[in-house]
Amino acid sequence: MSEENHQEAADSNESERIPFMQQLLDNPFLLLFLGVTIPTIFYIIWGVMEIVTIPIAK
């Protein structure tokens, strides 16, 4: 009888889908990659905007 209960619990766990955002946030390497690249991209864009706004010397 305990084997039947164990099998039913295993079947219910297999049928339960893990949400996409949980899969995404459970990946530490992806979070590390995003935490490095997103600020880098924003700082590059910010730097380019600052350089463009410098007036041209005459």
Backbone hydrogen bonds, N-H to C=O, Kabsch-Sander energy under -0.5 kcal/mol:
donor,donor_aa,acceptor,acceptor_aa,energy
5,N,1,M,-1.8
6,H,2,S,-2.3
7,Q,3,E,-2.4
8,E,4,E,-2.5
9,A,5,N,-2.3
10,A,6,H,-2.2
11,D,7,Q,-2.4
12,S,8,E,-2.2
13,N,9,A,-2.0
14,E,10,A,-2.1
15,S,11,D,-1.9
16,E,12,S,-1.1
17,R,15,S,-0.5
23,Q,19,P,-2.0
24,L,20,F,-2.5
25,L,21,M,-2.7
26,D,22,Q,-1.3
27,N,24,L,-1.1
31,L,27,N,-1.9
32,L,28,P,-2.2
33,F,29,F,-2.4
34,L,30,L,-2.7
35,G,31,L,-2.4
36,V,32,L,-1.2
37,T,33,F,-2.7
38,I,34,L,-2.0
40,T,36,V,-1.3
41,I,37,T,-2.7
42,F,38,I,-2.2
43,Y,39,P,-2.6
44,I,40,T,-2.2
45,I,41,I,-2.4
46,W,42,F,-2.6
47,G,43,Y,-2.5
48,V,44,I,-2.4
49,M,45,I,-2.3
50,E,46,W,-2.2
51,I,47,G,-2.3
52,V,48,V,-2.2
53,T,49,M,-1.6
54,I,50,E,-0.5
54,I,51,I,-0.9
